[in-house]
Amino acid sequence: MAWFKRKKKPLTGAVEAKKVQMPEGVWTKCKNCDEIIYTKEIERNLNVCPKCDYHFRISARARIDLVLDGGSFEEVDAGMQSVDFLGFKDSKKYKDRIKAALAKAGGGDAIVCGTGAIEGLPVAVGVFDFSFMGGSMGSVVGEKITRIMEKGLELKCPVIIFSSSGGARMQESILSLMQMAKTSAVLAKLKAEGVPFISVLTDPTTGGVTASFAMLGDINMAEPKALIGFAGPRVIEQTIRQQLPDGFQRSEFLLEHGMVDMIVQRQEMKARLAQILRIFTKS
Protein backbone atom coordinates (compact mmCIF):
# COMPACT_ATOMS: atom_id res chain seq x y z
CA MET A 1 0.00 0.00 0.00
CA ALA A 2 1.49 3.32 -1.09
CA TRP A 3 1.56 6.30 1.17
CA PHE A 4 1.35 9.90 -0.11
CA LYS A 5 2.27 13.05 1.72
CA ARG A 6 0.36 16.29 1.12
CA LYS A 7 2.86 18.92 0.04
CA LYS A 8 0.47 21.92 -0.30
CA LYS A 9 -1.43 23.49 2.54
CA PRO A 10 -5.18 22.91 2.48
CA LEU A 11 -7.48 25.80 1.54
CA THR A 12 -8.49 27.70 4.63
CA GLY A 13 -11.15 29.98 3.13
CA ALA A 14 -13.55 30.34 0.24
CA VAL A 15 -12.06 31.04 -3.14
CA GLU A 16 -13.07 34.50 -4.36
CA ALA A 17 -14.40 34.56 -7.91
CA LYS A 18 -12.75 37.12 -10.11
CA LYS A 19 -15.16 39.61 -11.63
CA VAL A 20 -14.80 39.98 -15.34
CA GLN A 21 -15.38 43.56 -16.48
CA MET A 22 -17.35 43.57 -19.72
CA PRO A 23 -16.66 46.68 -21.84
CA GLU A 24 -19.71 48.87 -22.43
CA GLY A 25 -21.41 48.65 -25.78
CA VAL A 26 -20.41 45.07 -26.58
CA TRP A 27 -24.02 43.84 -26.27
CA THR A 28 -27.27 45.61 -27.14
CA LYS A 29 -30.76 44.77 -25.94
CA CYS A 30 -33.36 45.12 -28.68
CA LYS A 31 -36.19 47.45 -27.63
CA ASN A 32 -38.69 45.42 -29.60
CA CYS A 33 -37.94 41.73 -28.92
CA ASP A 34 -35.74 42.11 -25.77
CA GLU A 35 -33.05 39.84 -27.27
CA ILE A 36 -29.46 40.50 -26.20
CA ILE A 37 -27.45 40.81 -29.42
CA TYR A 38 -23.79 41.36 -30.20
CA THR A 39 -23.58 45.06 -31.09
CA LYS A 40 -21.28 44.56 -34.06
CA GLU A 41 -23.78 42.09 -35.52
CA ILE A 42 -26.45 44.81 -35.39
CA GLU A 43 -24.08 47.33 -36.96
CA ARG A 44 -23.23 44.93 -39.78
CA ASN A 45 -26.97 44.65 -40.41
CA LEU A 46 -27.25 48.45 -40.89
CA ASN A 47 -28.46 48.90 -37.30
CA VAL A 48 -31.41 46.59 -37.81
CA CYS A 49 -32.16 43.81 -35.30
CA PRO A 50 -31.38 40.45 -36.99
CA LYS A 51 -33.94 38.72 -34.77
CA CYS A 52 -37.10 40.82 -35.22
CA ASP A 53 -36.24 43.40 -37.91
CA TYR A 54 -36.51 46.35 -35.50
CA HIS A 55 -34.86 49.43 -37.04
CA PHE A 56 -32.67 51.21 -34.50
CA ARG A 57 -32.29 54.97 -34.79
CA ILE A 58 -29.21 56.15 -36.67
CA SER A 59 -27.51 59.53 -36.94
CA ALA A 60 -28.09 61.92 -39.82
CA ARG A 61 -24.53 61.41 -41.07
CA ALA A 62 -24.89 57.62 -41.01
CA ARG A 63 -28.10 57.83 -43.02
CA ILE A 64 -26.51 60.14 -45.57
CA ASP A 65 -23.64 57.68 -46.03
CA LEU A 66 -26.16 54.85 -46.39
CA VAL A 67 -28.44 56.45 -48.98
CA LEU A 68 -26.39 58.87 -51.06
CA ASP A 69 -23.65 57.99 -53.52
CA GLY A 70 -20.20 58.12 -51.95
CA GLY A 71 -18.59 61.57 -52.18
CA SER A 72 -21.67 63.21 -53.71
CA PHE A 73 -23.03 64.99 -50.63
CA GLU A 74 -22.40 68.73 -50.31
CA GLU A 75 -23.81 70.23 -47.11
CA VAL A 76 -25.52 73.63 -47.10
CA ASP A 77 -26.35 76.01 -44.24
CA ALA A 78 -24.12 74.06 -41.85
CA GLY A 79 -23.34 77.12 -39.72
CA MET A 80 -26.93 77.95 -38.73
CA GLN A 81 -27.52 77.62 -34.97
CA SER A 82 -30.53 78.13 -32.70
CA VAL A 83 -30.77 81.28 -30.58
CA ASP A 84 -32.62 81.75 -27.28
CA PHE A 85 -34.40 84.90 -28.40
CA LEU A 86 -37.23 84.43 -25.87
CA GLY A 87 -34.99 83.88 -22.85
CA PHE A 88 -36.96 80.68 -22.23
CA LYS A 89 -36.45 78.60 -19.11
CA ASP A 90 -38.20 75.48 -17.84
CA SER A 91 -36.23 73.07 -15.64
CA LYS A 92 -33.18 74.35 -17.51
CA LYS A 93 -32.35 77.44 -19.55
CA TYR A 94 -32.92 76.95 -23.26
CA LYS A 95 -29.54 78.46 -24.09
CA ASP A 96 -27.92 75.80 -21.86
CA ARG A 97 -29.86 73.07 -23.66
CA ILE A 98 -28.59 74.42 -26.98
CA LYS A 99 -25.00 74.41 -25.72
CA ALA A 100 -25.30 70.83 -24.46
CA ALA A 101 -26.86 69.66 -27.74
CA LEU A 102 -24.16 71.42 -29.79
CA ALA A 103 -21.41 69.83 -27.68
CA LYS A 104 -22.98 66.38 -28.12
CA ALA A 105 -23.56 66.72 -31.86
CA GLY A 106 -20.39 68.67 -32.64
CA GLY A 107 -22.33 71.60 -34.10
CA GLY A 108 -25.27 72.17 -36.40
CA ASP A 109 -28.87 71.58 -35.35
CA ALA A 110 -31.51 68.86 -35.54
CA ILE A 111 -31.30 68.52 -39.34
CA VAL A 112 -28.50 68.18 -41.88
CA CYS A 113 -29.25 69.47 -45.38
CA GLY A 114 -27.42 69.39 -48.68
CA THR A 115 -27.34 68.18 -52.26
CA GLY A 116 -26.13 64.85 -53.57
CA ALA A 117 -26.98 61.94 -55.82
CA ILE A 118 -28.69 58.54 -55.54
CA GLU A 119 -27.41 56.14 -58.20
CA GLY A 120 -26.33 59.17 -60.20
CA LEU A 121 -29.68 61.00 -59.91
CA PRO A 122 -29.38 64.50 -58.36
CA VAL A 123 -31.38 65.22 -55.21
CA ALA A 124 -31.75 67.86 -52.48
CA VAL A 125 -31.82 66.14 -49.10
CA GLY A 126 -32.64 66.95 -45.48
CA VAL A 127 -32.00 64.38 -42.73
CA PHE A 128 -33.18 64.82 -39.14
CA ASP A 129 -30.92 63.86 -36.25
CA PHE A 130 -33.02 62.74 -33.26
CA SER A 131 -30.03 62.98 -30.91
CA PHE A 132 -30.17 66.80 -31.16
CA MET A 133 -32.95 67.76 -28.73
CA GLY A 134 -35.17 64.94 -29.95
CA GLY A 135 -35.06 66.17 -33.55
CA SER A 136 -37.36 69.02 -32.53
CA MET A 137 -38.28 71.59 -35.17
CA GLY A 138 -37.32 75.09 -34.12
CA SER A 139 -36.83 78.16 -36.29
CA VAL A 140 -33.44 76.97 -37.58
CA VAL A 141 -34.78 73.56 -38.59
CA GLY A 142 -37.77 75.14 -40.32
CA GLU A 143 -35.50 77.59 -42.15
CA LYS A 144 -33.10 74.86 -43.27
CA ILE A 145 -36.00 72.74 -44.57
CA THR A 146 -37.37 75.75 -46.43
CA ARG A 147 -33.98 76.51 -47.97
CA ILE A 148 -33.30 72.94 -49.11
CA MET A 149 -36.74 72.83 -50.73
CA GLU A 150 -35.97 76.12 -52.47
CA LYS A 151 -32.66 74.58 -53.56
CA GLY A 152 -34.67 71.80 -55.15
CA LEU A 153 -36.74 74.43 -56.93
CA GLU A 154 -33.60 76.17 -58.14
CA LEU A 155 -31.95 72.98 -59.40
CA LYS A 156 -35.23 71.41 -60.56
CA CYS A 157 -34.31 68.21 -58.73
CA PRO A 158 -36.40 66.06 -56.36
CA VAL A 159 -36.39 66.84 -52.64
CA ILE A 160 -36.16 64.08 -50.01
CA ILE A 161 -36.64 64.65 -46.27
CA PHE A 162 -35.92 61.88 -43.73
CA SER A 163 -37.93 62.77 -40.62
CA SER A 164 -37.17 61.69 -37.07
CA SER A 165 -38.62 64.15 -34.61
CA GLY A 166 -40.55 64.69 -31.42
CA GLY A 167 -42.32 67.65 -33.03
CA ALA A 168 -42.12 71.42 -32.66
CA ARG A 169 -39.48 72.80 -30.28
CA MET A 170 -41.66 74.31 -27.59
CA GLN A 171 -38.80 76.36 -26.08
CA GLU A 172 -39.33 78.64 -29.07
CA SER A 173 -43.08 78.87 -28.50
CA ILE A 174 -45.15 80.28 -31.39
CA LEU A 175 -42.02 80.74 -33.51
CA SER A 176 -41.57 76.96 -33.66
CA LEU A 177 -45.23 76.42 -34.55
CA MET A 178 -44.87 78.93 -37.40
CA GLN A 179 -42.44 76.51 -39.07
CA MET A 180 -45.35 74.16 -39.74
CA ALA A 181 -47.02 76.72 -42.01
CA LYS A 182 -43.70 77.89 -43.44
CA THR A 183 -42.56 74.45 -44.60
CA SER A 184 -46.02 73.55 -45.90
CA ALA A 185 -46.14 76.78 -47.91
CA VAL A 186 -42.87 76.10 -49.73
CA LEU A 187 -44.18 72.63 -50.59
CA ALA A 188 -46.98 74.34 -52.51
CA LYS A 189 -44.28 76.01 -54.61
CA LEU A 190 -42.68 72.63 -55.32
CA LYS A 191 -46.03 71.23 -56.42
CA ALA A 192 -46.72 74.24 -58.65
CA GLU A 193 -43.37 73.77 -60.39
CA GLY A 194 -43.73 70.00 -60.66
CA VAL A 195 -40.73 69.25 -58.43
CA PRO A 196 -41.19 65.90 -56.64
CA PHE A 197 -41.09 65.69 -52.86
CA ILE A 198 -40.46 62.33 -51.17
CA SER A 199 -41.07 62.12 -47.42
CA VAL A 200 -39.40 59.26 -45.53
CA LEU A 201 -40.81 58.70 -42.04
CA THR A 202 -38.49 57.03 -39.53
CA ASP A 203 -38.84 56.24 -35.84
CA PRO A 204 -40.22 58.45 -34.37
CA THR A 205 -42.01 61.08 -36.47
CA THR A 206 -44.49 62.91 -34.27
CA GLY A 207 -46.03 66.25 -33.34
CA GLY A 208 -45.77 69.30 -35.55
CA VAL A 209 -43.44 67.60 -38.02
CA THR A 210 -46.07 64.96 -38.77
CA ALA A 211 -48.74 67.67 -38.87
CA SER A 212 -46.90 69.61 -41.57
CA PHE A 213 -44.46 68.67 -44.35
CA ALA A 214 -43.79 65.07 -43.27
CA MET A 215 -47.22 63.83 -44.40
CA LEU A 216 -47.37 66.00 -47.54
CA GLY A 217 -45.05 64.02 -49.78
CA ASP A 218 -45.87 63.03 -53.32
CA ILE A 219 -44.70 59.70 -51.93
CA ASN A 220 -44.81 58.99 -48.18
CA MET A 221 -42.43 56.17 -47.28
CA ALA A 222 -41.73 54.68 -43.86
CA GLU A 223 -39.28 52.32 -42.19
CA PRO A 224 -40.76 49.21 -40.52
CA LYS A 225 -42.32 49.60 -37.07
CA ALA A 226 -41.68 53.36 -36.98
CA LEU A 227 -43.81 55.38 -34.54
CA ILE A 228 -45.73 57.94 -36.60
CA GLY A 229 -48.43 60.23 -35.23
CA PHE A 230 -49.33 63.59 -33.78
CA ALA A 231 -50.25 63.12 -30.11
CA GLY A 232 -48.91 60.14 -28.17
CA PRO A 233 -51.02 56.97 -27.73
CA ARG A 234 -51.48 57.57 -24.00
CA VAL A 235 -52.85 61.09 -24.60
CA ILE A 236 -55.26 59.78 -27.24
CA GLU A 237 -56.50 56.98 -24.98
CA GLN A 238 -57.12 59.44 -22.14
CA THR A 239 -58.96 61.79 -24.51
CA ILE A 240 -61.27 59.29 -26.21
CA ARG A 241 -61.41 56.95 -23.18
CA GLN A 242 -60.98 53.88 -25.34
CA GLN A 243 -58.24 51.31 -25.71
CA LEU A 244 -56.31 51.73 -28.94
CA PRO A 245 -55.81 48.77 -31.30
CA ASP A 246 -52.53 46.87 -31.34
CA GLY A 247 -49.86 48.50 -33.44
CA PHE A 248 -51.63 51.86 -33.46
CA GLN A 249 -49.44 54.65 -34.92
CA ARG A 250 -46.89 52.20 -36.29
CA SER A 251 -45.88 52.13 -39.95
CA GLU A 252 -47.82 48.95 -40.66
CA PHE A 253 -51.03 50.40 -39.18
CA LEU A 254 -50.67 53.58 -41.24
CA LEU A 255 -50.02 51.61 -44.43
CA GLU A 256 -53.15 49.54 -43.83
CA HIS A 257 -55.20 52.73 -43.38
CA GLY A 258 -53.77 54.60 -46.37
CA MET A 259 -51.63 57.14 -44.50
CA VAL A 260 -48.33 56.01 -46.03
CA ASP A 261 -47.69 54.61 -49.49
CA MET A 262 -45.07 51.99 -48.71
CA ILE A 263 -42.82 50.51 -46.03
CA VAL A 264 -39.22 50.03 -47.08
CA GLN A 265 -36.46 48.10 -45.32
CA ARG A 266 -33.32 50.08 -44.58
CA GLN A 267 -31.25 47.69 -46.71
CA GLU A 268 -33.52 48.42 -49.68
CA MET A 269 -34.00 52.17 -49.16
CA LYS A 270 -31.41 53.45 -51.64
CA ALA A 271 -32.54 51.13 -54.44
CA ARG A 272 -36.22 51.93 -53.88
CA LEU A 273 -35.57 55.68 -53.83
CA ALA A 274 -33.59 55.41 -57.05
CA GLN A 275 -36.47 53.50 -58.65
CA ILE A 276 -38.98 56.20 -57.63
CA LEU A 277 -36.67 59.00 -58.76
CA ARG A 278 -36.39 57.41 -62.21
CA ILE A 279 -40.17 57.28 -62.46
CA PHE A 280 -40.55 60.92 -61.42
CA THR A 281 -37.75 62.21 -63.65
CA LYS A 282 -38.32 59.73 -66.50
CA SER A 283 -34.61 58.88 -66.40
GILIN-V875129 format. One record per helix or strand. SS is the DSSP state (~ for helix, > for strand). FROM is the first residue (numbers start at 0). LEN is the number of residues. If there is no record, write none. Layout:
SS&FROM&LEN + SS&FROM&LEN
//
This chain:
>&26&3 + >&35&3 + ~&38&6 + >&47&1 + >&54&1 + ~&59&8 + >&73&3 + >&88&1 + >&92&1 + ~&93&12 + >&110&8 + >&120&8 + ~&132&3 + >&136&1 + ~&138&17 + >&157&8 + >&167&1 + ~&169&24 + >&196&9 + ~&206&4 + ~&212&3 + >&218&4 + >&226&2 + ~&232&8 + >&249&1 + ~&250&6 + >&261&2 + ~&265&16
//
